[in-house]
Amino acid sequence: MNIQIDTAAITEPFFLAGGEPGVLLIHGFLTAPGEMRPLGEYLHAAGLTVSGIRLRGHGTRPEDLARVSWQDWLADVEAGLDELRRHCAQVCVAGLSLGGALALHAAARHPVACVVAFSAPDGSLARHPLLRLAHPVARVLPFIPKIGSDVREPQARRRHFTYTRIPLCSVPQIVGVMRALDAQLPRITAPTLLVQARHDLVVPPGTPRRIAARLGGPARILWVEHGGHTVVLDYDREVVFAQTLAWLRGDGDGA
């Protein structure tokens, strides 16, 4: 499967009108909607309606991200769900990394048909010492370099948009999402697919099991073997796309 993205649209939100269900796609931290577009186009080709939103502070400049709170991201997701419901009677939500955590937040707060969380962190990652240092360090060092993309597949890596600088004041906002999520998990009753790469260097391998154990509804964990954290672009994307479509159509086993 070749990844074909209009480079001019990598940073822009997208809406692909189709049939039921409607799916809200949420990208990860430091990236942009184009990260989710290959999955979105795959789902749209299968007949679904797809909306890829852009979280505030993303797809523009790192300086814009420095002015955003995690509550702003929650509001962006809620606005995306409201808009999608104008087109579809049945709505699902899916997201990657930070977007996966926000998708779970949304499912705890709003009725959705199902959830797919790719490489989603939980509150345990919020306790990582390096994340806890970000706030005091940000007072003297506002930005630090980010070393490229974590995508392992070379072609997809070249096309993956990500900021090259991290505003350290935005790191506590990610921590806020993760800490708040833990209390929300039992409220999620929609069937949830948790997708995790065994070689993920960002989210610890025990995370999807912890999340699944605390959910209030059925869950399944899909482990992929060859790519890294950005599972929707990396080597395992064909498996991820097919399993995501099956889950959104209600064909998952819920085990």
Backbone as CSV, one residue per row, in Angstrom:
resi,resn,N_x,N_y,N_z,CA_x,CA_y,CA_z,C_x,C_y,C_z
1,MET,0.856,-1.196,0.000,0.000,0.000,0.000,0.886,1.238,0.000
2,ASN,0.812,2.041,-1.040,1.587,3.276,-1.107,0.857,4.391,-0.369
3,ILE,1.613,5.217,0.330,1.036,6.384,1.002,1.069,7.553,0.031
4,GLN,-0.104,8.080,-0.274,-0.186,9.207,-1.194,-0.929,10.345,-0.507
5,ILE,-0.200,11.400,-0.209,-0.770,12.549,0.484,-0.474,13.800,-0.316
6,ASP,-1.471,14.643,-0.501,-1.265,15.958,-1.080,-0.457,16.774,-0.071
7,THR,0.802,17.064,-0.412,1.675,17.721,0.562,1.140,19.086,0.990
8,ALA,0.388,19.750,0.106,-0.174,21.053,0.461,-1.242,20.933,1.538
9,ALA,-1.788,19.717,1.726,-2.881,19.536,2.676,-2.447,18.807,3.945
10,ILE,-1.167,18.553,4.107,-0.704,17.786,5.267,-1.095,18.460,6.579
11,THR,-1.038,19.772,6.612,-1.297,20.483,7.868,-2.755,20.911,8.028
12,GLU,-3.592,20.655,7.024,-4.969,21.140,7.067,-5.938,20.045,7.519
13,PRO,-6.998,20.420,8.240,-8.051,19.448,8.532,-8.720,18.987,7.246
14,PHE,-9.374,17.844,7.305,-10.033,17.322,6.104,-11.375,16.696,6.468
15,PHE,-12.281,16.694,5.491,-13.590,16.065,5.662,-13.908,15.301,4.389
16,LEU,-14.169,14.001,4.534,-14.445,13.121,3.403,-15.850,12.555,3.582
17,ALA,-16.806,13.110,2.837,-18.211,12.723,3.000,-18.454,11.336,2.430
18,GLY,-19.192,10.541,3.179,-19.544,9.201,2.745,-20.771,8.735,3.494
19,GLY,-20.773,7.442,3.854,-21.908,6.883,4.561,-21.632,6.690,6.039
20,GLU,-22.426,5.805,6.651,-22.294,5.515,8.079,-21.262,4.408,8.308
21,PRO,-20.610,4.427,9.446,-20.628,5.478,10.464,-19.717,6.633,10.089
22,GLY,-19.848,7.725,10.816,-18.878,8.796,10.706,-17.753,8.576,11.700
23,VAL,-16.528,8.914,11.294,-15.357,8.661,12.132,-14.573,9.956,12.311
24,LEU,-14.340,10.328,13.560,-13.488,11.472,13.866,-12.075,10.968,14.096
25,LEU,-11.108,11.509,13.341,-9.705,11.122,13.469,-8.915,12.254,14.126
26,ILE,-8.102,11.900,15.129,-7.367,12.897,15.922,-5.882,12.562,15.864
27,HIS,-5.085,13.495,15.380,-3.648,13.282,15.237,-2.927,13.400,16.579
28,GLY,-1.615,13.182,16.546,-0.811,13.184,17.757,-0.132,14.510,18.042
29,PHE,0.655,14.511,19.089,1.368,15.691,19.568,2.468,16.089,18.578
30,LEU,2.563,17.396,18.295,3.570,18.014,17.416,3.322,17.770,15.938
31,THR,2.257,17.060,15.577,2.045,16.690,14.176,0.877,17.475,13.587
32,ALA,0.112,16.865,12.693,-0.936,17.582,11.977,-1.921,16.566,11.409
33,PRO,-3.061,17.012,10.879,-4.061,16.068,10.363,-3.549,15.120,9.288
34,GLY,-2.552,15.537,8.507,-2.019,14.662,7.466,-1.507,13.337,7.995
35,GLU,-1.140,13.287,9.259,-0.707,12.038,9.880,-1.811,10.982,9.815
36,MET,-3.067,11.428,9.911,-4.207,10.512,9.912,-4.858,10.369,8.546
37,ARG,-4.399,11.120,7.567,-5.097,11.130,6.280,-5.032,9.805,5.521
38,PRO,-3.900,9.098,5.486,-3.921,7.804,4.786,-4.980,6.852,5.353
39,LEU,-5.092,6.777,6.675,-6.144,5.973,7.281,-7.511,6.513,6.891
40,GLY,-7.666,7.840,6.923,-8.944,8.449,6.568,-9.358,8.122,5.147
41,GLU,-8.411,8.163,4.223,-8.738,7.862,2.830,-9.092,6.387,2.653
42,TYR,-8.436,5.533,3.400,-8.759,4.105,3.365,-10.195,3.869,3.860
43,LEU,-10.544,4.487,4.976,-11.890,4.319,5.525,-12.942,4.923,4.599
44,HIS,-12.628,6.058,4.002,-13.563,6.698,3.082,-13.787,5.834,1.846
45,ALA,-12.719,5.226,1.320,-12.853,4.347,0.164,-13.752,3.149,0.464
46,ALA,-13.832,2.792,1.755,-14.705,1.698,2.169,-16.134,2.172,2.451
47,GLY,-16.404,3.475,2.256,-17.755,3.984,2.356,-18.076,4.802,3.580
48,LEU,-17.115,5.013,4.485,-17.379,5.751,5.713,-17.209,7.251,5.502
49,THR,-17.849,8.031,6.357,-17.606,9.473,6.424,-16.466,9.713,7.413
50,VAL,-15.516,10.562,7.029,-14.315,10.745,7.839,-14.027,12.231,8.035
51,SER,-13.759,12.610,9.273,-13.359,13.975,9.595,-12.025,13.937,10.326
52,GLY,-11.021,14.592,9.753,-9.714,14.696,10.398,-9.516,16.100,10.918
53,ILE,-9.594,16.268,12.224,-9.507,17.606,12.805,-8.046,17.997,13.042
54,ARG,-7.845,19.283,13.280,-6.530,19.783,13.674,-6.626,20.344,15.090
55,LEU,-5.812,19.796,15.970,-5.771,20.299,17.341,-5.083,21.660,17.390
56,ARG,-5.567,22.508,18.242,-5.018,23.847,18.361,-3.505,23.826,18.616
57,GLY,-2.790,24.731,17.950,-1.352,24.833,18.118,-0.552,23.905,17.228
58,HIS,-1.205,23.084,16.433,-0.529,22.106,15.589,-0.616,22.487,14.110
59,GLY,0.377,22.012,13.349,0.372,22.235,11.905,0.716,23.649,11.496
60,THR,1.210,24.452,12.425,1.551,25.847,12.104,2.994,26.121,12.549
61,ARG,3.160,26.632,13.798,4.496,26.911,14.351,4.545,26.437,15.794
62,PRO,5.700,25.988,16.252,5.795,25.582,17.661,5.384,26.685,18.634
63,GLU,5.594,27.931,18.248,5.206,29.045,19.127,3.694,29.043,19.376
64,ASP,2.915,28.615,18.392,1.461,28.552,18.576,1.081,27.491,19.603
65,LEU,1.797,26.385,19.610,1.512,25.314,20.555,1.789,25.750,21.988
66,ALA,2.748,26.655,22.159,3.111,27.111,23.498,1.988,27.883,24.180
67,ARG,0.967,28.301,23.432,-0.112,29.106,24.001,-1.404,28.314,24.226
68,VAL,-1.333,26.982,24.140,-2.530,26.145,24.146,-2.594,25.306,25.423
69,SER,-3.809,25.116,25.931,-4.019,24.245,27.090,-4.632,22.924,26.639
70,TRP,-4.562,21.913,27.497,-5.148,20.624,27.128,-6.673,20.712,27.070
71,GLN,-7.252,21.648,27.809,-8.699,21.842,27.711,-9.089,22.369,26.322
72,ASP,-8.196,23.143,25.685,-8.438,23.583,24.313,-8.531,22.382,23.378
73,TRP,-7.667,21.381,23.583,-7.707,20.193,22.726,-9.007,19.415,22.923
74,LEU,-9.444,19.304,24.171,-10.727,18.651,24.418,-11.859,19.389,23.713
75,ALA,-11.816,20.698,23.740,-12.844,21.495,23.063,-12.792,21.276,21.552
76,ASP,-11.593,21.150,20.989,-11.469,20.880,19.557,-12.117,19.552,19.190
77,VAL,-11.899,18.548,20.018,-12.486,17.234,19.758,-14.010,17.303,19.864
78,GLU,-14.505,17.987,20.878,-15.956,18.098,21.042,-16.590,18.841,19.863
79,ALA,-15.915,19.887,19.389,-16.431,20.612,18.220,-16.438,19.700,16.989
80,GLY,-15.390,18.877,16.841,-15.346,17.944,15.725,-16.462,16.924,15.777
81,LEU,-16.755,16.410,16.976,-17.854,15.460,17.127,-19.195,16.115,16.808
82,ASP,-19.399,17.338,17.282,-20.650,18.052,17.007,-20.853,18.227,15.506
83,GLU,-19.788,18.606,14.800,-19.899,18.796,13.362,-20.170,17.467,12.651
84,LEU,-19.505,16.411,13.071,-19.691,15.115,12.426,-21.107,14.602,12.631
85,ARG,-21.700,14.893,13.780,-23.067,14.445,14.047,-24.090,15.146,13.155
86,ARG,-23.716,16.244,12.572,-24.624,16.900,11.618,-24.722,16.110,10.318
87,HIS,-23.783,15.219,10.099,-23.744,14.442,8.855,-24.058,12.968,9.062
88,CYS,-23.854,12.455,10.265,-23.968,11.022,10.507,-24.767,10.744,11.777
89,ALA,-25.596,9.710,11.735,-26.350,9.307,12.912,-25.484,8.525,13.885
90,GLN,-24.510,7.793,13.336,-23.614,6.980,14.167,-22.209,7.552,14.074
91,VAL,-21.588,7.798,15.224,-20.288,8.452,15.257,-19.304,7.603,16.060
92,CYS,-18.097,7.452,15.509,-16.993,6.778,16.184,-15.832,7.763,16.316
93,VAL,-14.897,7.442,17.186,-13.759,8.334,17.393,-12.489,7.503,17.458
94,ALA,-11.418,8.027,16.812,-10.133,7.317,16.777,-9.013,8.337,16.816
95,GLY,-7.915,7.988,17.497,-6.805,8.927,17.571,-5.503,8.230,17.874
96,LEU,-4.421,8.941,17.581,-3.066,8.421,17.744,-2.339,9.138,18.883
97,SER,-1.780,8.382,19.820,-0.944,8.925,20.881,-1.733,9.954,21.702
98,LEU,-1.335,11.215,21.724,-2.156,12.236,22.372,-3.578,12.178,21.835
99,GLY,-3.729,12.013,20.520,-5.054,11.895,19.922,-5.816,10.689,20.425
100,GLY,-5.096,9.588,20.719,-5.755,8.419,21.281,-6.279,8.682,22.685
101,ALA,-5.482,9.382,23.490,-5.942,9.755,24.826,-7.154,10.682,24.747
102,LEU,-7.133,11.618,23.798,-8.273,12.518,23.626,-9.506,11.774,23.119
103,ALA,-9.305,10.756,22.268,-10.424,9.940,21.808,-11.080,9.218,22.977
104,LEU,-10.261,8.696,23.891,-10.812,8.040,25.068,-11.551,9.035,25.965
105,HIS,-10.969,10.219,26.140,-11.673,11.274,26.880,-13.047,11.530,26.274
106,ALA,-13.091,11.667,24.947,-14.347,11.969,24.271,-15.374,10.865,24.486
107,ALA,-14.913,9.609,24.432,-15.825,8.487,24.611,-16.376,8.415,26.029
108,ALA,-15.632,8.941,27.002,-16.111,8.978,28.385,-17.161,10.057,28.592
109,ARG,-17.119,11.070,27.766,-17.977,12.240,27.966,-19.160,12.312,27.009
110,HIS,-19.103,11.562,25.914,-20.129,11.669,24.878,-20.483,10.292,24.339
111,PRO,-21.718,10.111,23.888,-22.090,8.811,23.320,-21.436,8.600,21.954
112,VAL,-20.643,7.555,21.837,-20.035,7.180,20.566,-20.257,5.688,20.365
113,ALA,-20.255,5.270,19.097,-20.532,3.863,18.787,-19.346,2.972,19.129
114,CYS,-18.130,3.462,18.885,-16.933,2.692,19.219,-15.721,3.608,19.204
115,VAL,-14.599,3.081,19.701,-13.372,3.849,19.863,-12.207,3.019,19.330
116,VAL,-11.247,3.728,18.688,-9.966,3.107,18.366,-8.886,4.048,18.881
117,ALA,-8.035,3.532,19.756,-6.946,4.331,20.337,-5.619,3.709,19.922
118,PHE,-4.865,4.423,19.095,-3.569,3.959,18.621,-2.472,4.511,19.534
119,SER,-1.664,3.643,20.117,-0.499,4.072,20.899,-0.877,5.100,21.966
120,ALA,-1.988,4.874,22.648,-2.485,5.858,23.617,-1.765,5.720,24.953
121,PRO,-1.319,6.825,25.539,-0.716,6.797,26.879,-1.787,6.834,27.956
122,ASP,-1.397,6.476,29.169,-2.265,6.668,30.328,-1.502,7.443,31.394
123,GLY,-2.050,7.506,32.587,-1.449,8.333,33.633,-0.085,7.872,34.085
124,SER,0.269,6.614,33.844,1.587,6.147,34.274,2.703,6.886,33.551
125,LEU,2.488,7.223,32.286,3.509,7.961,31.548,3.680,9.375,32.104
126,ALA,2.618,9.923,32.650,2.688,11.272,33.228,3.672,11.347,34.391
127,ARG,3.990,10.203,34.971,4.917,10.188,36.098,6.370,10.020,35.676
128,HIS,6.619,9.994,34.391,7.991,9.857,33.904,8.819,11.063,34.366
129,PRO,10.007,10.836,34.911,10.798,11.958,35.461,11.084,13.065,34.452
130,LEU,11.338,12.706,33.207,11.642,13.739,32.213,10.444,14.642,31.947
131,LEU,9.250,14.073,31.957,8.056,14.900,31.772,7.845,15.815,32.968
132,ARG,8.138,15.325,34.144,7.938,16.138,35.348,8.937,17.289,35.434
133,LEU,10.061,17.150,34.765,11.060,18.217,34.758,10.721,19.346,33.783
134,ALA,9.810,19.083,32.840,9.570,20.042,31.756,9.141,21.409,32.279
135,HIS,8.271,21.429,33.286,7.740,22.719,33.745,8.833,23.622,34.317
136,PRO,9.654,23.158,35.260,10.694,24.066,35.777,11.740,24.427,34.728
137,VAL,12.088,23.478,33.859,13.098,23.758,32.834,12.588,24.783,31.833
138,ALA,11.284,24.775,31.553,10.707,25.692,30.560,10.927,27.157,30.915
139,ARG,11.147,27.448,32.184,11.353,28.846,32.594,12.658,29.416,32.055
140,VAL,13.627,28.533,31.828,14.930,28.996,31.335,15.229,28.507,29.920
141,LEU,14.502,27.464,29.464,14.740,26.896,28.138,13.377,26.635,27.479
142,PRO,12.828,27.639,26.792,11.463,27.508,26.281,11.279,26.390,25.254
143,PHE,12.295,26.139,24.427,12.181,25.137,23.370,13.382,24.208,23.407
144,ILE,13.131,22.939,23.059,14.226,21.990,22.856,14.048,21.345,21.488
145,PRO,15.118,20.875,20.851,14.990,20.251,19.531,14.273,18.901,19.615
146,LYS,13.516,18.591,18.582,12.956,17.253,18.418,13.719,16.570,17.297
147,ILE,14.146,15.348,17.511,14.963,14.651,16.522,14.051,13.892,15.569
148,GLY,13.535,14.588,14.570,12.804,13.964,13.470,11.564,13.204,13.878
149,SER,11.161,12.296,12.988,9.985,11.466,13.169,10.393,10.112,13.736
150,ASP,9.482,9.462,14.453,9.771,8.128,14.974,9.295,7.018,14.043
151,VAL,8.826,7.365,12.858,8.362,6.358,11.898,9.563,5.573,11.371
152,ARG,9.461,4.267,11.371,10.594,3.427,10.981,10.656,3.190,9.464
153,GLU,9.513,3.178,8.790,9.476,2.918,7.345,9.962,4.174,6.606
154,PRO,11.003,4.088,5.782,11.676,5.299,5.253,10.766,6.227,4.459
155,GLN,9.954,5.695,3.545,9.111,6.559,2.725,8.105,7.318,3.591
156,ALA,7.456,6.595,4.504,6.488,7.243,5.388,7.169,8.244,6.314
157,ARG,8.372,7.930,6.754,9.117,8.838,7.633,9.375,10.168,6.936
158,ARG,9.745,10.131,5.655,10.022,11.375,4.921,8.785,12.244,4.804
159,ARG,7.612,11.639,4.773,6.374,12.395,4.563,5.682,12.785,5.860
160,HIS,6.241,12.385,6.975,5.587,12.621,8.260,5.911,14.019,8.768
161,PHE,4.907,14.869,8.819,5.083,16.218,9.345,5.180,16.179,10.857
162,THR,6.189,16.838,11.397,6.286,17.022,12.840,7.113,18.274,13.111
163,TYR,6.782,18.971,14.181,7.594,20.114,14.566,9.022,19.657,14.875
164,THR,9.974,20.513,14.590,11.374,20.206,14.892,11.819,20.793,16.235
165,ARG,10.923,21.567,16.862,11.188,22.090,18.203,9.988,21.804,19.093
166,ILE,10.265,21.467,20.340,9.203,21.190,21.302,9.111,22.340,22.296
167,PRO,7.973,23.024,22.376,7.813,24.024,23.436,7.607,23.317,24.775
168,LEU,8.546,23.485,25.683,8.489,22.725,26.931,7.260,23.049,27.777
169,CYS,6.724,24.246,27.613,5.526,24.577,28.398,4.305,23.788,27.937
170,SER,4.382,23.160,26.751,3.262,22.340,26.282,3.311,20.926,26.866
171,VAL,4.459,20.502,27.376,4.575,19.147,27.930,3.656,18.955,29.137
172,PRO,3.565,19.924,30.069,2.605,19.749,31.171,1.158,19.613,30.692
173,GLN,0.861,20.128,29.506,-0.497,19.975,28.984,-0.769,18.515,28.603
174,ILE,0.243,17.837,28.056,0.091,16.408,27.769,-0.083,15.644,29.078
175,VAL,0.700,16.015,30.064,0.590,15.378,31.368,-0.830,15.556,31.924
176,GLY,-1.395,16.740,31.731,-2.758,16.991,32.190,-3.767,16.066,31.538
177,VAL,-3.627,15.837,30.238,-4.524,14.914,29.531,-4.429,13.524,30.136
178,MET,-3.208,13.046,30.324,-3.011,11.676,30.789,-3.507,11.492,32.220
179,ARG,-3.224,12.461,33.079,-3.684,12.343,34.462,-5.205,12.358,34.548
180,ALA,-5.825,13.219,33.777,-7.285,13.304,33.808,-7.934,12.061,33.210
181,LEU,-7.242,11.424,32.266,-7.828,10.274,31.585,-8.075,9.103,32.533
182,ASP,-7.170,8.847,33.441,-7.287,7.665,34.292,-8.644,7.592,34.986
183,ALA,-9.120,8.717,35.476,-10.405,8.730,36.182,-11.587,8.539,35.241
184,GLN,-11.371,8.798,33.952,-12.460,8.723,32.974,-12.659,7.312,32.415
185,LEU,-11.650,6.467,32.491,-11.702,5.174,31.799,-12.916,4.320,32.169
186,PRO,-13.303,4.211,33.444,-14.464,3.365,33.763,-15.773,3.858,33.151
187,ARG,-15.798,5.106,32.718,-17.020,5.654,32.132,-17.167,5.301,30.650
188,ILE,-16.148,4.715,30.064,-16.183,4.381,28.636,-16.835,3.013,28.466
189,THR,-18.022,3.005,27.888,-18.752,1.752,27.671,-18.744,1.319,26.211
190,ALA,-18.331,2.194,25.313,-18.290,1.843,23.889,-17.189,0.814,23.647
191,PRO,-17.383,-0.122,22.713,-16.323,-1.079,22.371,-15.054,-0.342,21.945
192,THR,-13.930,-0.742,22.507,-12.671,-0.013,22.320,-11.590,-0.949,21.802
193,LEU,-10.968,-0.542,20.694,-9.815,-1.244,20.143,-8.567,-0.446,20.503
194,LEU,-7.618,-1.100,21.170,-6.355,-0.477,21.558,-5.248,-1.077,20.696
195,VAL,-4.588,-0.237,19.907,-3.553,-0.699,18.980,-2.198,-0.254,19.507
196,GLN,-1.262,-1.191,19.612,0.044,-0.884,20.182,1.129,-1.653,19.442
197,ALA,2.237,-0.976,19.137,3.396,-1.626,18.531,4.293,-2.196,19.617
198,ARG,4.782,-3.393,19.403,5.689,-3.997,20.381,7.010,-3.229,20.479
199,HIS,7.354,-2.464,19.415,8.601,-1.704,19.412,8.370,-0.220,19.690
200,ASP,7.232,0.108,20.293,6.931,1.500,20.649,7.935,1.967,21.701
201,LEU,8.642,3.048,21.395,9.627,3.602,22.324,9.070,4.758,23.154
202,VAL,7.797,5.082,22.938,7.180,6.206,23.647,6.251,5.712,24.757
203,VAL,5.315,4.843,24.391,4.321,4.346,25.342,4.753,2.966,25.850
204,PRO,4.889,2.781,27.159,5.342,1.495,27.708,4.400,0.347,27.331
205,PRO,4.936,-0.866,27.189,4.134,-1.987,26.680,2.991,-2.415,27.592
206,GLY,3.062,-2.116,28.876,1.962,-2.490,29.760,0.752,-1.587,29.666
207,THR,0.864,-0.493,28.932,-0.187,0.526,28.923,-1.524,0.027,28.389
208,PRO,-1.596,-0.599,27.211,-2.919,-1.000,26.721,-3.623,-1.990,27.637
209,ARG,-2.874,-2.851,28.300,-3.513,-3.795,29.232,-4.107,-3.051,30.429
210,ARG,-3.368,-2.053,30.922,-3.911,-1.268,32.046,-5.172,-0.530,31.624
211,ILE,-5.135,0.085,30.447,-6.320,0.807,29.971,-7.492,-0.147,29.807
212,ALA,-7.270,-1.283,29.144,-8.350,-2.241,28.894,-8.973,-2.734,30.193
213,ALA,-8.139,-2.949,31.217,-8.634,-3.470,32.483,-9.543,-2.482,33.201
214,ARG,-9.402,-1.206,32.911,-10.179,-0.187,33.627,-11.380,0.320,32.838
215,LEU,-11.504,-0.067,31.585,-12.624,0.391,30.772,-13.947,-0.190,31.274
216,GLY,-15.024,0.571,31.056,-16.344,0.113,31.462,-17.066,-0.702,30.419
217,GLY,-16.433,-0.938,29.281,-17.050,-1.709,28.213,-16.060,-2.682,27.606
218,PRO,-16.447,-3.377,26.543,-15.580,-4.385,25.927,-14.369,-3.758,25.248
219,ALA,-13.264,-4.495,25.267,-12.035,-3.987,24.660,-11.265,-5.135,24.026
220,ARG,-10.476,-4.771,23.045,-9.547,-5.716,22.419,-8.223,-4.996,22.218
221,ILE,-7.113,-5.697,22.393,-5.781,-5.151,22.126,-5.231,-5.779,20.865
222,LEU,-4.808,-4.943,19.934,-4.154,-5.395,18.709,-2.678,-5.034,18.802
223,TRP,-1.807,-6.034,18.852,-0.364,-5.816,18.861,0.159,-5.914,17.430
224,VAL,1.010,-4.955,17.045,1.648,-5.019,15.729,3.153,-5.146,15.930
225,GLU,3.814,-5.757,14.966,5.133,-6.323,15.225,6.322,-5.577,14.626
226,HIS,6.111,-4.732,13.607,7.260,-4.265,12.830,7.525,-2.761,12.919
227,GLY,6.492,-1.964,13.078,6.671,-0.520,13.119,6.871,-0.015,14.528
228,GLY,6.835,1.306,14.661,6.995,1.956,15.940,5.731,2.653,16.396
229,HIS,5.896,3.726,17.129,4.801,4.424,17.802,3.710,4.891,16.842
230,THR,4.103,5.389,15.672,3.120,5.952,14.730,2.560,4.836,13.854
231,VAL,1.716,4.017,14.443,1.273,2.779,13.795,0.428,3.014,12.549
232,VAL,-0.172,4.195,12.416,-1.022,4.459,11.252,-0.217,4.802,10.003
233,LEU,1.105,4.987,10.144,1.948,5.290,8.987,3.042,4.250,8.760
234,ASP,3.310,3.434,9.745,4.522,2.624,9.726,4.283,1.264,9.041
235,TYR,5.250,0.364,9.185,5.256,-0.894,8.457,3.965,-1.700,8.594
236,ASP,3.318,-1.642,9.737,2.130,-2.467,9.982,0.829,-1.800,9.564
237,ARG,0.895,-0.709,8.817,-0.307,0.083,8.565,-1.408,-0.698,7.846
238,GLU,-1.072,-1.623,6.969,-2.120,-2.376,6.273,-2.951,-3.189,7.261
239,VAL,-2.292,-3.842,8.203,-3.009,-4.588,9.235,-3.826,-3.629,10.097
240,VAL,-3.207,-2.512,10.490,-3.892,-1.528,11.329,-5.124,-0.979,10.625
241,PHE,-5.003,-0.640,9.342,-6.135,-0.086,8.600,-7.279,-1.106,8.528
242,ALA,-6.953,-2.347,8.165,-7.992,-3.369,7.995,-8.689,-3.674,9.317
243,GLN,-7.923,-3.776,10.394,-8.525,-4.073,11.692,-9.348,-2.894,12.210
244,THR,-8.883,-1.687,11.920,-9.651,-0.504,12.316,-10.992,-0.467,11.598
245,LEU,-10.985,-0.704,10.298,-12.235,-0.712,9.538,-13.184,-1.774,10.084
246,ALA,-12.679,-2.963,10.341,-13.535,-4.026,10.873,-14.149,-3.620,12.209
247,TRP,-13.344,-2.983,13.059,-13.854,-2.548,14.370,-14.925,-1.474,14.219
248,LEU,-14.682,-0.518,13.346,-15.644,0.562,13.161,-16.957,0.047,12.568
249,ARG,-16.876,-1.018,11.821,-18.093,-1.623,11.253,-18.783,-2.585,12.211
250,GLY,-18.195,-2.765,13.385,-18.792,-3.664,14.356,-18.451,-5.110,14.160
251,ASP,-17.361,-5.368,13.401,-16.963,-6.760,13.144,-15.942,-7.274,14.142
252,GLY,-15.498,-6.426,15.108,-14.535,-6.884,16.108,-15.174,-7.873,17.055
253,ASP,-14.348,-8.690,17.717,-14.895,-9.715,18.609,-15.131,-9.212,20.027
254,GLY,-14.573,-7.969,20.335,-14.800,-7.408,21.669,-14.136,-8.158,22.791
255,ALA,-13.252,-9.105,22.430,-12.627,-9.912,23.481,-11.442,-9.208,24.078
